[in-house]
Amino acid sequence: MLKPLHLFYCASLIGLTTISGLLSLLYHCAPVLYYLCTGILLGSVGYCAVQYLMPKGWVRGEGKAVFITGCDSGFGFRLAKRLDSLGFTVFAGCLLADSGGEGSMKLRAECSSRLSTVQIDVTDDGQVQAAVLQVKDRLPAGSKGLYALVNNAGVWQPGEIEWASIVAYRRVMEVTPSAPCGSPRRSCL
């Protein structure tokens, strides 16, 4: 049985053979395209090498707070768990946090005490205001505010946008309150 590394080498060899054959064909048929494709290929390989070799910087999570909306499932759920494991204080906004939703219960059970769930329906201005106050009260000592806000929650409307009714379109697009931060209607973190 082939080991993964050997399989990678074989696939690379086949790929390079194919590319060199195509480049040879281009060189004889269309020299301008040959030079263009060769430049693109070498540039792509160089870019990938630089990205691979460049040192990766990590942000330390200690003392930093993140608020994520839409943590009942999917991307928000997984991001909340990941940031909690990296040491961030996580405020996981869940639509069903107060009513015992499965996602919020799993987050409370599987994550550390740095993660807290927050009841929020992003279409309800009252719940958005309550979530803002709740997060402000629970921010870590010494923090100047949120380090990040991930607006993941939304309303989904299946189908083609051209075929959606204006009511359905507005329901999707007007999820985020339209008042700017600092206005009397809305305060920001």
N, C-alpha and C positions, 0 to 999 in steps of 0.2 A: 504494500500500500504506500502511496506517495505521501510524504510529510508535507504540511502546509508550505514550508519554505521552498521545497523542491517544486511544488506546484506553482508557486509564485515565480520561480526562476523559469520554468517551462513556459508559462503564460507570457512573461516578459520577453523571452527569446522569440516566441511566435509573433508577438506584437511588434518587436523591433524588426524582424524579418519582413513582415507585411508593410510596415512604414517605409523601410528602405527600398522595397520593391516599388511602392507607389511613388516615392520620391525619384527613383531612377526613371520611371515612366514619365513623370512630369518633366524631368530634366531634358529628355529627348523630345517631348511633344510641346511643352510650354515652359520655356526657361524662366519666364517671369513668375509664373505660379510656383515653380520649384523654389525659387529664392524666397518668395513670400511664405510658403508653407514651411520651409526650413527655418526661417526666422521665427515664425509662430511656435513651431515645435521646440526650438532651443529656448525661446523665451519662457514657454510654459514649464519646461523642465527646470530652468533656472529659478523661476518663481517658486515652484514646489520645493526645490532644495533649500531655498532661503527660508521659506515658511517652516520647513521641518527643522532646520538647524537653529533658527532664531530662538533665543531663550523666552520661555513663556512666563509672564508675570502673573502672580496670584494675588488676589485681594484677600486680606485676612478678615474674617467675619466678626471677630470679637469687638463688641461695642457698636456694631452697625446693625440697623434695623431695616427690614424690607417689608413692604406691604404688597401682597399679591391678591388680586381679585380673581374669582372663578376657580377656587381650589377644591371644589366638590369632586372633580375628576379630571382626567386628561393632563394637559401640559401644566396647569396651575398646581394640581395635586403633586405631580412629580417634582416640579421646581421647588415647592415648599419643603418637601422632604429633603431634597438635595441641599438647599441652602441651610436648613437646620443642621444637617450632618457636617457642613462646613463651618459651623459656629455662629451663624447669623441669628439675630433675634428676628423671628418671622411672624408676621401677622397674616394669617391665611383667611382671606375673605371668602366665606361660603354662603351660598344662597339658602342652604338648609342647616345652618349651624345651630340655631335655637330649637329647631324642630327635630333634632336627632338624625340628621342626614348621614348616610353611610360614609361619605367622604370625610366629613368633619370628625366623625367618631374614629375612623381609622387613623387620621392625622394625630388626634389626641392620644391614641393608644400606642402608635408606632414611633412618635417623635419625642424629643426631649422637652423639658419644661420651658425652653426658650421659644417654642412655637405655641401660639395661642390662636384659636379660631375666632373670627369676628363675623357676626351676622351682617350680611350686606346684600341687598338687591339693588344692583346698579341702576335700575330704572326708577327707583323710589328715592327722591331727594331727601326725605326724612331719614331713611336708613343710611344714606351716604353721610349725612351730617352726624348721625349717631356713631357711625364707624370712625369718622374723623376724630370725634371727642374721645372715643374709647382708645384709639391708637395713641393719641396725644398723652393720655393718662398713663399708658403702659410703656412708654418709650424708656429705654435703658438710661440709667443715671449717667449724666454727663454728656449725653448725645445732643446734638444740635438740631435734630430732626431725623427724618427718614434718609437713609442712604440711597434707597431706590424704591420706585413704585412701578409695579408691573400690572398694567391694565389689561388683564387677560379675559375678564368676563364680558359677555356680550349676549346678544339675542340672535338666534340663528333662523334664517328663513330659507328653506330649500327652494331651488328653482332658478330660472334665468332672471336676471335683474330687469330685463326689458318686459318680462311677462308679469312681474309682481305688481300688485295693486299699489297705489300711492300710500294707502294706510299701512300695508305690510312694509313698504320701503321706509316710511317714516319711523315705524316701530324699531327697525334695525338701526337706522342712522341716528336717531335721537336718544340713544341709550345714555350717553354721557350728558349730564346737565350742561346747558349752553352758557350759563353765567360764568364769567371769568373768575379766577382766584382773587380773593380779596373783596369781591362785591358783597353787598349786604345779604344776598341770597345764598352765598356759598363761601365757606372758608376753606383754606388749604392747609396741609400739614407743613 
